[in-house]
Amino acid sequence: MNTPYILQRTNSDDLNFQGLVTLLDMDLKIRDGEDYLFYAQLNKIDAIKNAVVIFIENKSVACGGFKKHNSHSVEIKRIFVREEFRRNGIAMMVLKELELWAQELNFTECILETGINQPEAIRLYQKIGYFKIPNYDQYAGVATSICMKKIF
């Protein structure tokens, strides 16, 4: 991306992060239909202590975060890019910053869950080294969930 941007590390108390997550939830409500309420209960942001927001021309355009999963892994959560800024590599920038931050905190892998209704997200994750794993924890047995992992 050639447009100047600012990348900010923050947490889930950040109002810009919260605003982007609201837009993400609106998008997921459409994509996931009847399954949205199930996923919404699993996507609360209060446990996200590590979040990233990207700004372009003082406008928050993308976000993502992670929370500790166990002693060696974090779970990537709430990746979102405003529609008008998609296909510019911004989601990849968010992910790479989250991975770097996790490594700085001595974690050795990232896991994540995405849905079958988000094929562009699945392609992005695979492109940067994530691979499918059996659905974990609350996603076990959920046919519309796809769980992935990346080891550093």
Secondary structure, DSSP 8 states (H G I E B T S, - for coil): --S--EEEEE-TT-HHHHHHHHHHHHHHHHHHGGGHHHHHHH--STT--EEEEEEETTEEEEEEEEEE-SSSEEEEEEEEE-GGG-SSSHHHHHHHHHHHHHHHTT--EEEEEEETT-HHHHHHHHHTT-EEE---GGGTT-TTEEEEEEE-
